[in-house]
Amino acid sequence: MSKVKTLLLYLLLTVTYAQEQEQSFSAGSDPKAEQKAFYRACTSPDQVSAEVRYTMNLMKNYFDTIDCYWDWENLYHEKELGWADDKNIVDISPFAGLDNLESLYLYNNNINDITPLAGLINLKELKLRQNQIINLQPLSELIHLEYLSLSSNKITDISPLRKLKNLKTLYLHDNQIKDVTPLRGLKQLENLTLWDNPIDKTHCPIGSEVPKELDSFCREWREEDQNP
């Protein structure tokens, strides 16, 4: 069989399979809600915002496929994804439902809403520095996180991080944080940055029950206050 015929046969089979998948979507095969949303945005880009469309295009171009179903399948089984230093990513809703992700890099963009990350419970490494993030609540259940970079954002409240007991590296410098007591129970911390924050020294704990990195920072912080 010639290469041309082989290619045509491949394209025909791919299109046929895609049509079957589209029919199964509408026939009640009940894929997860995030998969449905991804598929709708992928097949009907004019029905979503320009910000979602931009993110979708980046994700679709990550794989050399011609079908939205396979775009989702490929993305869903990835353990590591990243679009860092793009500076134009605003809406990350297409990432919702990518449950197999263990590492995600989206630093130096223009993201403010990280709600779509709330269900990515297998994440171990998350880099979100240099964005526009304020609310960390969506991260509160990502208990497998070991590395979290949130520096250079607009964060004021870090209480959602108190349950992330597996954190070993946490970068929070250059934010608007005043109270760092939510970190006192993160006993696995090995690397911590907190500089360039308006931390209230009465909310900067020290002592044997505090992670060593936090204790060290707060002691130095208090000494600076006593010796201007």
Backbone as CSV, one residue per row, in Angstrom:
resi,resn,N_x,N_y,N_z,CA_x,CA_y,CA_z,C_x,C_y,C_z
1,MET,0.850,-1.191,0.000,0.000,0.000,0.000,0.888,1.244,0.000
2,SER,0.590,2.226,-0.834,1.410,3.422,-0.927,1.299,4.249,0.347
3,LYS,2.273,5.137,0.522,2.269,5.995,1.706,1.049,6.904,1.718
4,VAL,0.646,7.360,0.536,-0.517,8.252,0.441,-1.778,7.525,0.899
5,LYS,-1.958,6.279,0.394,-3.140,5.501,0.784,-3.125,5.196,2.282
6,THR,-1.929,4.886,2.780,-1.809,4.602,4.214,-2.205,5.817,5.042
7,LEU,-1.738,6.991,4.605,-2.064,8.223,5.317,-3.554,8.513,5.262
8,LEU,-4.145,8.332,4.086,-5.583,8.573,3.937,-6.390,7.623,4.813
9,LEU,-5.960,6.360,4.864,-6.651,5.386,5.704,-6.548,5.773,7.175
10,TYR,-5.367,6.224,7.559,-5.171,6.652,8.948,-6.083,7.822,9.291
11,LEU,-6.144,8.798,8.390,-6.994,9.966,8.623,-8.457,9.574,8.697
12,LEU,-8.866,8.641,7.819,-10.259,8.189,7.818,-10.600,7.502,9.135
13,LEU,-9.716,6.635,9.590,-9.954,5.933,10.849,-9.981,6.902,12.029
14,THR,-9.090,7.893,11.984,-9.043,8.876,13.066,-10.318,9.688,13.133
15,VAL,-10.778,10.156,11.963,-12.009,10.947,11.906,-13.198,10.114,12.347
16,THR,-13.243,8.863,11.889,-14.347,7.973,12.279,-14.371,7.764,13.781
17,TYR,-13.184,7.551,14.346,-13.113,7.352,15.794,-13.548,8.609,16.536
18,ALA,-13.119,9.764,16.032,-13.498,11.027,16.671,-15.001,11.217,16.643
19,GLN,-15.624,10.860,15.498,-17.075,10.977,15.393,-17.767,10.048,16.383
20,GLU,-17.223,8.848,16.534,-17.795,7.904,17.494,-17.689,8.445,18.916
21,GLN,-16.556,9.074,19.226,-16.381,9.635,20.558,-17.341,10.787,20.797
22,GLU,-17.531,11.614,19.767,-18.460,12.735,19.896,-19.869,12.223,20.122
23,GLN,-20.247,11.154,19.417,-21.571,10.572,19.600,-21.717,10.008,21.007
24,SER,-20.641,9.395,21.520,-20.715,8.827,22.865,-20.861,9.919,23.911
25,PHE,-20.267,11.103,23.644,-20.401,12.220,24.563,-21.859,12.646,24.677
26,SER,-22.553,12.677,23.540,-23.937,13.141,23.537,-24.920,12.026,23.843
27,ALA,-24.450,10.794,23.835,-25.361,9.665,24.036,-25.422,9.200,25.483
28,GLY,-24.730,9.939,26.370,-24.854,9.610,27.782,-23.817,8.644,28.300
29,SER,-22.606,8.644,27.736,-21.550,7.793,28.272,-21.036,8.336,29.604
30,ASP,-21.469,9.557,29.936,-21.198,10.192,31.224,-19.712,10.336,31.531
31,PRO,-18.955,10.998,30.660,-17.584,11.336,31.026,-17.619,12.376,32.133
32,LYS,-16.523,12.548,32.844,-16.488,13.496,33.946,-16.754,14.912,33.437
33,ALA,-17.265,15.756,34.308,-17.675,17.107,33.926,-16.527,17.898,33.314
34,GLU,-15.316,17.735,33.871,-14.174,18.477,33.348,-13.842,18.057,31.922
35,GLN,-14.013,16.774,31.634,-13.756,16.283,30.283,-14.776,16.857,29.310
36,LYS,-16.023,16.914,29.726,-17.061,17.507,28.880,-16.746,18.969,28.589
37,ALA,-16.353,19.705,29.632,-16.055,21.121,29.463,-14.879,21.321,28.517
38,PHE,-13.847,20.487,28.665,-12.689,20.574,27.780,-13.105,20.302,26.339
39,TYR,-13.900,19.263,26.149,-14.313,18.869,24.804,-15.154,19.964,24.154
40,ARG,-16.064,20.558,24.930,-16.892,21.636,24.378,-16.042,22.830,23.977
41,ALA,-15.096,23.207,24.850,-14.236,24.346,24.552,-13.343,24.075,23.352
42,CYS,-12.921,22.823,23.223,-12.036,22.440,22.123,-12.765,22.414,20.785
43,THR,-13.985,21.891,20.791,-14.733,21.757,19.539,-15.515,23.012,19.179
44,SER,-15.779,23.872,20.159,-16.544,25.104,19.897,-15.823,26.291,20.516
45,PRO,-14.656,26.636,20.002,-13.862,27.707,20.612,-14.551,29.063,20.618
46,ASP,-15.501,29.257,19.699,-16.210,30.534,19.663,-17.185,30.683,20.824
47,GLN,-17.409,29.598,21.571,-18.354,29.624,22.687,-17.664,29.887,24.034
48,VAL,-16.355,30.076,24.023,-15.628,30.325,25.271,-14.901,31.659,25.181
49,SER,-14.420,32.134,26.313,-13.735,33.425,26.351,-12.399,33.361,25.620
50,ALA,-11.896,34.521,25.270,-10.603,34.592,24.589,-9.490,34.033,25.470
51,GLU,-9.615,34.228,26.796,-8.599,33.733,27.724,-8.571,32.206,27.760
52,VAL,-9.760,31.589,27.777,-9.829,30.122,27.743,-9.317,29.610,26.407
53,ARG,-9.699,30.286,25.354,-9.283,29.877,24.011,-7.757,29.910,23.883
54,TYR,-7.139,30.927,24.463,-5.684,31.036,24.402,-5.018,29.845,25.105
55,THR,-5.499,29.542,26.311,-4.946,28.411,27.059,-5.178,27.096,26.330
56,MET,-6.375,26.933,25.777,-6.698,25.719,25.032,-5.754,25.522,23.855
57,ASN,-5.467,26.592,23.147,-4.584,26.483,21.982,-3.183,26.038,22.393
58,LEU,-2.696,26.559,23.506,-1.389,26.119,23.998,-1.394,24.630,24.307
59,MET,-2.461,24.181,24.952,-2.555,22.778,25.348,-2.726,21.865,24.138
60,LYS,-3.519,22.294,23.169,-3.730,21.482,21.967,-2.450,21.342,21.159
61,ASN,-1.658,22.405,21.129,-0.426,22.374,20.349,0.673,21.551,21.017
62,TYR,0.429,21.152,22.250,1.425,20.372,22.984,1.601,18.987,22.375
63,PHE,0.518,18.478,21.771,0.561,17.164,21.138,0.235,17.294,19.657
64,ASP,0.824,16.455,18.870,0.614,16.488,17.420,-0.590,15.621,17.062
65,THR,-1.777,16.087,17.442,-3.000,15.352,17.134,-3.963,16.261,16.385
66,ILE,-5.000,15.668,15.815,-5.974,16.451,15.054,-7.371,16.285,15.640
67,ASP,-7.437,15.806,16.866,-8.740,15.482,17.427,-8.809,15.891,18.893
68,CYS,-9.902,16.537,19.278,-10.058,17.039,20.639,-10.116,15.920,21.664
69,TYR,-10.707,14.799,21.288,-10.775,13.673,22.227,-9.371,13.200,22.591
70,TRP,-8.517,13.063,21.575,-7.159,12.604,21.844,-6.347,13.665,22.567
71,ASP,-6.645,14.952,22.316,-5.980,16.005,23.086,-6.218,15.788,24.572
72,TRP,-7.486,15.548,24.933,-7.806,15.302,26.339,-7.128,14.039,26.859
73,GLU,-7.210,12.957,26.092,-6.622,11.696,26.535,-5.129,11.842,26.788
74,ASN,-4.441,12.527,25.878,-3.002,12.717,26.038,-2.687,13.573,27.259
75,LEU,-3.403,14.686,27.394,-3.180,15.572,28.524,-3.500,14.881,29.845
76,TYR,-4.581,14.107,29.835,-5.034,13.466,31.069,-4.003,12.490,31.633
77,HIS,-3.244,11.868,30.764,-2.274,10.874,31.222,-0.875,11.451,31.450
78,GLU,-0.716,12.752,31.213,0.573,13.383,31.488,0.777,13.553,32.993
79,LYS,2.000,13.369,33.430,2.340,13.590,34.835,3.021,14.933,35.049
80,GLU,3.491,15.538,33.966,4.194,16.818,34.077,3.811,17.714,32.908
81,LEU,3.391,18.933,33.214,3.042,19.908,32.188,3.551,21.277,32.615
82,GLY,3.824,22.126,31.635,4.265,23.468,31.991,4.245,24.441,30.837
83,TRP,3.742,25.620,31.122,3.819,26.751,30.197,4.274,27.943,31.017
84,ALA,5.569,27.992,31.279,6.131,29.045,32.116,6.647,30.192,31.254
85,ASP,6.705,31.369,31.865,7.226,32.567,31.203,6.440,32.952,29.965
86,ASP,5.213,32.477,29.862,4.388,32.851,28.711,3.856,34.268,28.876
87,LYS,3.521,34.631,30.102,3.048,35.959,30.493,1.643,36.281,30.007
88,ASN,1.050,35.421,29.205,-0.268,35.711,28.647,-1.363,34.766,29.129
89,ILE,-1.009,33.741,29.894,-2.027,32.820,30.398,-2.782,33.488,31.545
90,VAL,-4.092,33.572,31.396,-4.951,34.190,32.405,-5.901,33.164,33.007
91,ASP,-6.561,32.404,32.165,-7.585,31.447,32.598,-7.046,30.025,32.477
92,ILE,-6.994,29.310,33.600,-6.452,27.944,33.587,-7.543,26.896,33.781
93,SER,-8.785,27.254,33.498,-9.881,26.290,33.659,-9.694,25.012,32.839
94,PRO,-9.017,25.033,31.670,-8.814,23.774,30.946,-7.953,22.747,31.687
95,PHE,-7.276,23.174,32.756,-6.464,22.227,33.525,-7.298,21.412,34.506
96,ALA,-8.526,21.836,34.754,-9.379,21.119,35.707,-9.591,19.681,35.251
97,GLY,-9.433,18.753,36.155,-9.673,17.349,35.833,-8.457,16.567,35.391
98,LEU,-7.305,17.223,35.247,-6.091,16.495,34.850,-5.481,15.848,36.098
99,ASP,-6.183,14.826,36.571,-5.919,14.247,37.888,-4.586,13.527,38.022
100,ASN,-3.956,13.189,36.916,-2.701,12.439,36.992,-1.473,13.340,37.114
101,LEU,-1.680,14.642,37.012,-0.549,15.560,37.089,0.147,15.472,38.440
102,GLU,1.468,15.395,38.385,2.285,15.433,39.593,3.131,16.701,39.644
103,SER,3.408,17.276,38.475,4.199,18.508,38.404,3.548,19.461,37.412
104,LEU,3.380,20.715,37.829,2.757,21.719,36.966,3.502,23.038,37.126
105,TYR,3.925,23.608,35.983,4.708,24.841,35.997,3.965,25.918,35.208
106,LEU,3.484,26.933,35.907,2.746,28.023,35.262,3.246,29.379,35.752
107,TYR,4.507,29.452,36.115,5.031,30.703,36.653,5.236,31.760,35.569
108,ASN,5.263,33.007,36.038,5.449,34.178,35.174,4.372,34.262,34.098
109,ASN,3.128,34.256,34.558,1.979,34.461,33.681,1.106,35.562,34.275
110,ASN,-0.175,35.530,34.021,-1.074,36.573,34.524,-2.301,35.944,35.180
111,ILE,-2.075,34.879,35.932,-3.147,34.080,36.536,-3.552,34.670,37.886
112,ASN,-4.868,34.808,38.108,-5.325,35.229,39.433,-6.252,34.209,40.081
113,ASP,-6.954,33.412,39.294,-7.888,32.419,39.829,-7.310,31.020,39.641
114,ILE,-6.998,30.354,40.758,-6.424,29.004,40.673,-7.430,27.931,41.088
115,THR,-8.708,28.281,41.084,-9.761,27.321,41.428,-9.677,26.025,40.623
116,PRO,-9.348,26.071,39.317,-9.283,24.824,38.542,-8.265,23.807,39.052
117,LEU,-7.357,24.229,39.904,-6.339,23.301,40.420,-6.811,22.537,41.649
118,ALA,-7.978,22.884,42.174,-8.434,22.346,43.458,-8.517,20.826,43.488
119,GLY,-8.845,20.204,42.371,-9.021,18.757,42.355,-7.803,17.964,41.938
120,LEU,-6.689,18.631,41.688,-5.491,17.929,41.201,-4.706,17.370,42.388
121,ILE,-5.299,16.373,43.026,-4.810,15.903,44.319,-3.497,15.128,44.254
122,ASN,-3.035,14.794,43.069,-1.771,14.064,42.954,-0.570,14.982,42.747
123,LEU,-0.819,16.284,42.716,0.283,17.217,42.516,1.293,17.129,43.654
124,LYS,2.559,17.051,43.273,3.649,17.079,44.240,4.487,18.346,44.087
125,GLU,4.475,18.890,42.880,5.290,20.068,42.588,4.440,21.074,41.818
126,LEU,4.359,22.298,42.335,3.526,23.327,41.717,4.269,24.660,41.753
127,LYS,4.514,25.211,40.581,5.240,26.477,40.480,4.314,27.545,39.899
128,LEU,3.985,28.520,40.741,3.048,29.576,40.351,3.600,30.970,40.654
129,ARG,4.880,31.098,40.795,5.443,32.405,41.120,5.187,33.409,39.987
130,GLN,5.238,34.686,40.344,5.089,35.777,39.379,3.770,35.690,38.605
131,ASN,2.690,35.697,39.364,1.349,35.788,38.793,0.577,36.863,39.553
132,GLN,-0.732,36.766,39.579,-1.570,37.767,40.249,-2.456,37.105,41.309
133,ILE,-1.974,36.061,41.927,-2.778,35.231,42.828,-2.975,35.896,44.191
134,ILE,-4.216,35.846,44.673,-4.559,36.349,46.005,-5.073,35.211,46.888
135,ASN,-6.025,34.449,46.384,-6.720,33.426,47.166,-6.068,32.050,47.002
136,LEU,-5.620,31.471,48.117,-4.965,30.160,48.090,-5.887,29.014,48.488
137,GLN,-7.140,29.298,48.752,-8.057,28.263,49.218,-8.100,27.031,48.306
138,PRO,-8.031,27.194,46.971,-8.063,26.012,46.099,-6.922,25.025,46.332
139,LEU,-5.875,25.455,47.010,-4.735,24.563,47.253,-4.859,23.789,48.557
140,SER,-5.885,24.065,49.336,-5.960,23.555,50.708,-6.030,22.036,50.815
141,GLU,-6.500,21.360,49.763,-6.628,19.903,49.817,-5.541,19.170,49.027
142,LEU,-4.578,19.896,48.518,-3.509,19.262,47.731,-2.425,18.755,48.679
143,ILE,-2.785,17.752,49.444,-1.966,17.321,50.572,-0.689,16.578,50.182
144,HIS,-0.536,16.257,48.918,0.679,15.561,48.483,1.759,16.529,48.000
145,LEU,1.454,17.816,48.018,2.441,18.794,47.568,3.696,18.744,48.435
146,GLU,4.843,18.715,47.755,6.132,18.760,48.437,6.890,20.038,48.090
147,TYR,6.586,20.576,46.922,7.272,21.785,46.441,6.209,22.771,45.967
148,LEU,6.219,23.975,46.532,5.223,24.980,46.167,5.885,26.344,46.074
149,SER,5.825,26.927,44.902,6.412,28.243,44.669,5.300,29.253,44.401
150,LEU,5.179,30.236,45.296,4.123,31.253,45.193,4.681,32.662,45.351
151,SER,5.960,32.827,45.189,6.566,34.139,45.368,6.094,35.122,44.302
152,SER,6.182,36.402,44.643,5.830,37.488,43.721,4.401,37.383,43.206
153,ASN,3.475,37.265,44.151,2.050,37.324,43.846,1.425,38.427,44.705
154,LYS,0.153,38.293,45.045,-0.538,39.304,45.858,-1.208,38.652,47.066
155,ILE,-0.559,37.659,47.614,-1.120,36.837,48.685,-1.071,37.565,50.029
156,THR,-2.183,37.507,50.755,-2.240,38.063,52.107,-2.495,36.983,53.155
157,ASP,-3.267,35.970,52.807,-3.685,34.930,53.758,-3.125,33.573,53.342
158,ILE,-2.291,32.981,54.197,-1.708,31.676,53.870,-2.308,30.555,54.718
159,SER,-3.410,30.828,55.402,-4.029,29.786,56.234,-4.446,28.541,55.450
160,PRO,-4.798,28.643,54.140,-5.131,27.418,53.403,-3.969,26.437,53.275
161,LEU,-2.757,26.880,53.588,-1.594,25.999,53.453,-1.352,25.151,54.694
162,ARG,-2.099,25.376,55.758,-1.783,24.734,57.035,-1.913,23.212,56.997
163,LYS,-2.700,22.686,56.051,-2.891,21.227,55.985,-1.903,20.524,55.054
164,LEU,-1.036,21.285,54.421,-0.105,20.689,53.451,1.143,20.180,54.176
165,LYS,0.955,19.137,54.942,1.975,18.634,55.862,3.195,18.033,55.175
166,ASN,3.105,17.752,53.884,4.231,17.141,53.174,5.144,18.161,52.504
167,LEU,4.828,19.444,52.659,5.653,20.469,52.022,7.084,20.445,52.555
168,LYS,8.020,20.401,51.621,9.436,20.473,51.968,10.046,21.796,51.514
169,THR,9.525,22.315,50.403,10.006,23.589,49.872,8.821,24.510,49.651
170,LEU,8.907,25.717,50.213,7.817,26.686,50.100,8.405,28.076,49.904
171,TYR,8.116,28.673,48.761,8.606,30.014,48.451,7.444,30.997,48.486
172,LEU,7.506,31.934,49.432,6.429,32.906,49.622,6.930,34.347,49.631
173,HIS,8.167,34.579,49.267,8.688,35.940,49.321,7.991,36.857,48.312
174,ASP,8.064,38.146,48.612,7.489,39.183,47.752,5.974,39.030,47.601
175,ASN,5.284,39.048,48.736,3.822,39.045,48.760,3.351,40.090,49.765
176,GLN,2.142,39.924,50.297,1.588,40.879,51.263,1.182,40.161,52.552
177,ILE,1.972,39.195,52.955,1.654,38.334,54.099,2.047,39.005,55.418
178,LYS,1.111,39.012,56.370,1.373,39.572,57.695,1.478,38.495,58.774
179,ASP,0.762,37.404,58.586,0.689,36.347,59.603,1.222,35.035,59.030
180,VAL,2.312,34.518,59.613,2.888,33.262,59.115,2.677,32.112,60.100
181,THR,1.838,32.311,61.106,1.576,31.225,62.062,0.958,29.979,61.429
182,PRO,0.221,30.078,60.302,-0.304,28.847,59.696,0.777,27.855,59.272
183,LEU,2.028,28.304,59.217,3.115,27.420,58.787,3.723,26.627,59.936
184,ARG,3.307,26.899,61.152,3.985,26.302,62.306,3.845,24.786,62.371
185,GLY,2.836,24.223,61.723,2.648,22.776,61.759,3.265,22.029,60.595
186,LEU,3.946,22.741,59.703,4.539,22.099,58.518,5.940,21.598,58.862
187,LYS,6.002,20.501,59.552,7.254,20.004,60.136,8.255,19.471,59.112
188,GLN,7.825,19.247,57.882,8.733,18.706,56.867,9.498,19.796,56.117
189,LEU,9.194,21.063,56.403,9.822,22.159,55.660,11.346,22.139,55.781
190,GLU,11.991,22.205,54.621,13.444,22.272,54.569,13.912,23.574,53.927
191,ASN,13.077,24.124,53.052,13.407,25.376,52.371,12.203,26.305,52.452
192,LEU,12.423,27.510,52.964,11.331,28.466,53.147,11.845,29.877,52.899
193,THR,11.127,30.646,52.084,11.475,32.048,51.879,10.268,32.914,52.211
194,LEU,10.523,33.975,52.984,9.446,34.866,53.421,9.813,36.345,53.318
195,TRP,10.974,36.649,52.796,11.378,38.049,52.765,10.441,38.882,51.873
196,ASP,10.550,40.192,52.017,9.708,41.136,51.265,8.224,40.895,51.513
197,ASN,7.881,40.696,52.777,6.492,40.619,53.224,6.347,41.512,54.457
198,PRO,5.201,42.151,54.650,4.988,43.009,55.832,4.577,42.187,57.053
199,ILE,5.395,41.230,57.443,5.042,40.285,58.508,4.992,40.981,59.870
200,ASP,3.905,40.743,60.574,3.752,41.225,61.946,4.574,40.304,62.847
201,LYS,5.529,40.869,63.556,6.452,40.040,64.346,5.755,39.277,65.458
202,THR,4.574,39.727,65.879,3.813,38.982,66.886,3.124,37.766,66.277
203,HIS,3.118,37.692,64.956,2.539,36.546,64.254,3.612,35.789,63.476
204,CYS,4.810,35.784,64.074,5.949,35.074,63.480,6.499,34.150,64.568
205,PRO,6.044,32.898,64.627,6.317,32.020,65.769,7.747,31.483,65.824
206,ILE,8.208,31.264,67.045,9.510,30.640,67.273,9.329,29.522,68.299
207,GLY,10.345,28.675,68.427,10.277,27.616,69.423,10.548,26.249,68.843
208,SER,10.685,25.273,69.709,11.054,23.916,69.302,9.967,23.215,68.497
209,GLU,8.723,23.664,68.638,7.625,23.020,67.915,7.387,23.643,66.542
210,VAL,8.197,24.628,66.218,8.071,25.329,64.937,9.114,24.771,63.971
211,PRO,8.777,24.610,62.686,9.779,24.155,61.713,11.053,24.989,61.798
212,LYS,12.186,24.346,61.680,13.475,25.010,61.861,13.616,26.239,60.968
213,GLU,13.206,26.121,59.715,13.345,27.239,58.787,12.491,28.431,59.216
214,LEU,11.302,28.158,59.717,10.417,29.230,60.174,10.955,29.853,61.461
215,ASP,11.399,29.016,62.373,11.976,29.499,63.628,13.171,30.412,63.358
216,SER,14.044,29.995,62.457,15.233,30.775,62.127,14.855,32.129,61.533
217,PHE,13.906,32.114,60.608,13.485,33.372,59.984,12.891,34.314,61.019
218,CYS,11.989,33.795,61.862,11.288,34.646,62.822,12.232,35.202,63.885
219,ARG,13.230,34.431,64.275,14.212,34.937,65.244,14.988,36.106,64.646
220,GLU,15.423,35.963,63.425,16.148,37.044,62.759,15.240,38.256,62.565
221,TRP,13.996,37.994,62.225,13.025,39.067,61.995,12.799,39.868,63.278
222,ARG,12.686,39.168,64.395,12.471,39.838,65.675,13.717,40.610,66.117
223,GLU,14.884,40.044,65.848,16.130,40.724,66.204,16.283,42.024,65.428
224,GLU,15.876,42.017,64.174,15.935,43.236,63.371,15.058,44.318,63.977
225,ASP,13.917,43.899,64.530,12.997,44.850,65.137,13.596,45.445,66.416
226,GLN,14.371,44.638,67.148,14.968,45.098,68.393,16.239,45.909,68.156
227,ASN,16.880,45.648,66.997,18.121,46.362,66.678,18.002,47.045,65.321
228,PRO,17.233,48.114,65.253,17.021,48.790,63.966,18.316,49.403,63.437
